[in-house]
Amino acid sequence: MTEVAVTQRALPETGTSGTAAVALPVVPVVRRRRSVLVYLSVLWLVVLIAAAVAANVLPLAPYAIPVAAPRLGPQFGSLDLLLGTDTLGRSMLSRIVYGARVSLVVGTVAGVVGFVIGSLIGLLAGYFGKRLDAGVSLVADAMLAFPPLILLLALASILKPSVSTILLGLTLLVIPSFIRLSRANTMSWASREFVRAARNIGAGHCRILFREILPNLLAPLAAFLPIVMAAMIVAEGSLSFLGLGIPPPQPSWGGMINDGKDAIATSPHLVFVPALVIFFTVFALNQVGDHLRTRFDRTLHD
Amino acid sequence: MVLAVTKRVGRSVLVVLLVTVAVVALLGLAPGSVAEVILGENATPDAVAAMNAQLGLDVPLWSQYLSWISDAVQGDLGTSPLTGQSVREAIVERLPVTLQLAAMGLTIALAVALIMGVVSASRPGSALDRGSSAVSSVFLSVPAFIAGPVLIYFFAIQLQWFPVMGWSQISEGLGPNLRGALLPAVAIALTEIASFHRLLRTDLIGTLREDFIASARAKGMPGGYVMFRHALRPSSFSLITVAGINLGRLIGGTVIVETLFGLPGLGQLVASSITSRDVIMVQGIVVFIAVVYVGVNTVVDLSYSVIDPRVRKVAGA
């Protein structure tokens, strides 16, 4: 396809020189389908991140202090009461914004750390193969065979529930999927001609790994990152929902659903507000991830 | 062929062994022991030490592991010091609930995904296709801990069609049993619908481009017949694989709905055993879940090559 594109670009020159303009196939420019949903998703994520970063500057009530009567429904008038109050009378909006910090930090840090470690291990395993590959695949399989939520529960009960405990557990969950992805991509790149060429001009393993193969891996692996982050936000939410996640009074979205679920019959907004926020965030991350993956992941095409 | 099977099975056994080592190491590192839970907050250090010795918790971790694994291989997963119930009994007692939940969730997911997949694939790119793809993207983003409370609010509290909590055994009548299990099963099914729909849609679109479909259509066969008798079967292959693997995964993945709906299943047992530091129980159940998961994976992998000769050829080459 690239060849056709090149000849097409050269076409006007041959046309002006007057030689027989052979009817070259007209290849229409591949139109990327722009989805409104992807734009909306990016917008939501930007707003969320901005709110989380600027939480201290925003005119919000502190998340731990009651601002009004408990379980008020969402109402206009005061910013703090926009999304209502929780079972203790604390501002839901403030708790959602501060909870965004926890979810985003947990999702990003666990995702990125797992991405770096998993990709490197997968790169080495995929490139060197043999014993190393067999060993790494075995460990990755064992890690995937561990029921994820139960690993998190066990960690939370062994170590004190805290942000760092959750980060440790989530990172452990992320690593094997990145190992697999990176290993598969490495194997497909390592058999390419340019890698053999590099080897023939005497490049060492280090150069081939990091200068030839790694740059090609980054795009498809990073495109997977939003999807992993969505999964991590869900995992953190599940753990907090079971009461073993972020310890109170620090707010987290899953914890808010857990707090509100017993009063759902009388004040449903206690559950629906954090549920919608989680849903929008996970949906947005999945949309962005799908969009990036179809553009950058070679293993999904051909 | 025999060699490939042996290799695959041997690998699975290794994976399970690694999981057991990890579980024992992980739980062994936990501060506090079950003895403290049994004896209460005010126990003297001597009493705790005596209890630990009695439970065999005072020997080094590796020898605890060796004695546990040699019993486990013979099917004895130990006895919970907390409840006095043998782990195997507890699993046998709880498993039907979890299994029924997982099976119902998967059945619902398969049925819905089948309809959505056929609708999508019969006219890719149409409004109906984009609509059902949007629905499946939405479902993908609804984890069980969101779906559960929302379903409870609408169907159990507002409409009162289903009970909010509780479980009735099948022996007490099929009707109440299904009524209690339906909401949790739907809560599990939502994300599965999404992944099944995507898979089936891609495979069906691929199959519908094949020559034998064109010739079936050219013969004048009705569209529905071509879709269901000719296209669906070769396209449902990877769907069934994934469904099988997910059944194994769901056995360990129903913790959330079981706690939320108060169902006496395996997940709830693990969660409560973890909080009470009942190490023996947790060890047994996690290893059981891992064995089921790895076992299902292995069987699915192997049956794949038995059913489809093309896979076998590639594996042999």
Interface residues (C-beta under 8 A of the other chain):
Chain A: L37 L138 V139 D141 A142 A145 F146 P147 P148 L149 I150 L153 A154 L155 S157 I158 A230 V234 G237 S238 F241 L242 G254 I257 K261 I264 A265 P268 V271 F272 A275 I278 F279 V282 F283 N286 Q287 D290
Chain B: R11 L14 V15 V16 L18 V19 A22 L26 L27 L29 A30 P31 A134 S137 V138 L140 S141 V142 P143 A144 F145 I146 P149 V150 I152 Y153 I157 R249 G252 G253 V255 I256 T259 L260 V270 A271 I274 T275 R277 V282 V286 I289 A290 Y293 V294 N297
